[in-house]
């Protein structure tokens, strides 16, 4: 990953946290890393634990943002989430996987697409 992509990703995660806070979420943890994978943001919305994948773009693609999460990426997020639940002993918590996609319009305006329940455990 190039420096520009890294910065775009980090800025996107910061913007996603602010967006989620404005929507009433509580941020529990950021950049949770495990051998199984990484989760960008772990948050709570009411009584639900939410594992959030953030995708940042410098432009709006023709494809819906959900296509940016490959099968392998979904698998690593799910494995990391299972490990997080095990590690924190949150066995009885409701949970879901969300996607927050962020892109910048030519006029500089930031656009957020929040897909709740973007994917699940099959």
N, C-alpha and C positions, 0 to 999 in steps of 0.2 A: 504494500500500500504506500503510495506516495505521500509526501508531507501535506500536500494540498487536500487530498482525500481524507487523511487523518484529521486535519483541522476542521474540515467540513463535518465529519462524523462527530467530533467532540462538541463543536458548536451546536450541531443538531440535537445531541443528547441534552445539552443545557437548555435549549429552547423547548424541547419536549417536556422536560421536568417543569418548567415554568407553565407551559400549557396545561399539563395534568394538574398542577397545583390550583390553577385558575378554575379547573373543572371540578374541584373538590376532592381530588385524590390526595393521599398522604404518601410521600416518598419514603420508602423503608430502606432501600439500598440501591446503589448505582454500581454498574460494572462488576457484578458478581461473577467471579471466575472460579471454575472448578475444572478438574481434569476432563469432565464430561462436556464442557462447553462454557459459554458466557451468556449472561443475561444483561442487557443494557440497563434496564430499570425494573426494580421490584417495588410495587406500590400497593396501597390498599384503597379500594373504593367501597365504602360502607363495610359490609362484612365479607368482602371478596378480595383475595390475594390476586394481584394482577402482574403477570410477567410480560414486560413490554419490550418489543424489538423496535428499534428506531432506524429508519432509513432516511438519509438526507441527500437531496439532489440540488444541483445548481440550476436545474431546468426541470420542466414537467415532461416526463416520458409519455409516449402514446399508450404504454401498457399500464394497467392498474398496478399500484405499489405492491399488492399481495404477491405478484409474480416475482418480486425481487427476493422473496424468501424461498430458497430451494428446499427440496425434500431433505437433503443432508443438513441444512441449516436448521430446519424445523426439528429434526431429530436431535441435534446437539442442544438446542434450547430446551426441549422437553426433558432430555437427560439431566441437564443442569438444574432445571426446576425440580425434578424428582429428588435430586441430591439435596437441594436447598430445603425442601420440605422435610426430608429425612434428618438433615443436620439440625434444623430448628425445631424438630418434633411438632410439625404443624399438620399432622395427619388428618385432622378433621376440618381443616379450613377449606372453604370453597375457593376455587381458583379458575383462572382463565388466561388465555394468551392473546394479547392485543398487539396491534401494529400502529405506530405513529409515523407517518411519512411526512416529510417537510421539504418544501421546495420554494425557491425564490422566483417571483415573477420578474420580467424585465424592468418593471418600475421599482423594484426593490422590496415590494410587499412579500411577506412570508405567508405561505399557505400551509395549513395543517390538515391532513387527512387522518382521522382516527378510526381504525377498524377494530371494534370490539369483537372478541371471540374470532380473531383472524384465522386461527387454526386450533385443532385440538389433538388429543391423544387418541390414536386409532387403535 
